[in-house]
């Protein structure tokens, strides 16, 4: 939406990063079967801009599981509103920790 853009009409990187964190959080919650907290984001690279009206899709892959943590690689792709060409716009690896009701780390399920 226009409120999410800079004066040139490009989507703010922070908005895109927040959407990626939500996507990674969904993957983490499914793996952990419960609540997780983001603890790190590694090397986010912006490859091309996202414009107002673009459809943006996010794809996540679990790259590592620890005792309490999960590393998830997320890619963001854009499709122009009136076209079919897909273009990767950014990627990053998010680290989550599974947490209990007291917000303390807990082991991941088997």
N, C-alpha and C positions, 0 to 999 in steps of 0.2 A: 504494500500500500504506500501511497505517497508520503505518509508520515514516517515511514521507515527508510527514507532515502536522504542522501546528501543533496545539495543544490543542483548537481549535475544529473540527478535522476538515478543514481546507482544505489542499490541497497546497502545499508551500513553493514560493515563486517561484523559488528557486535550482534546485530540481529541474526545474521547467518550463523554465527557461533552459538547463539542461544538455541536456535532450532536444531543444530547438530547435537548439542548437549541433551536436548529433549529426546532426540532419536536414540542416542547412545544410552540414555537412561532407561528407555523402554527395553532395549536389549539386555541391559544389566539386570533390571528387575525380573525379567523372565528367567535369566540364568540363575539368579540368586533366589528366585521365588520369594521376593520380598523387597523391602526398602534398601536403597543404595545411596551413597553420597559420592559426588564427583570429587576427586582429590587431585587430579592433574590433567592437563591437556598438553600434548607434545606437538610441537612444530606444525602449527597451522599455516598452510601455504595458500594464498589466494591466487588462482590461476587466471581467472577472467571475471568480469563484473556480472552481477545479477541485476536485471532491469525491472522496473515496475511492470507488472503484468506477466512476468515469466512464471512458469510452473517450476517449482523446485522439488526435487525428490532426494531422499537420503537413504543410503545403503550402509548397513553395519555388518561387520564381521568380527567375531571374537578371535583375538590373536593370541591371548594368553590367559590362563586361569591360575591364580595362586590359591593360597588357603582361604583368604578373605577377600582377595581383590580380583578384578576382571579388567583386562585391557581390550578395548573395542576400537577398531579402525572404522571411521565414518568417511564416506565420500558424499559430496553434494553435487548434483547434476541439475542443469537448467534446460528447459525447453521453451523457446519463444512462444508466446501466446498464439501466434498464427502460423506456427511451423512445426516440423517434426524432427529437426536436427537436435540431438542431445549434445550437451557440452559439459564436461566436468569443470566445476568452478572452484572447488576447494576440497581439502582433505585434512584429517587430523586423527590422532590417536588419543582416546579418552581413557583415563583410569578411574575406576569406581571401587569402593569398598562396601561390602554388604554390612548393614548395620541392624542392630536389634532395636527394641522399643525405647531403650535408654540412649540410643545413638552411639552405641559402642560397637566396634567391629565384631562380626560373628562369622563363623565358618560358612563357606558355600556348601550347598547340598551336593551330595555325590552325583 
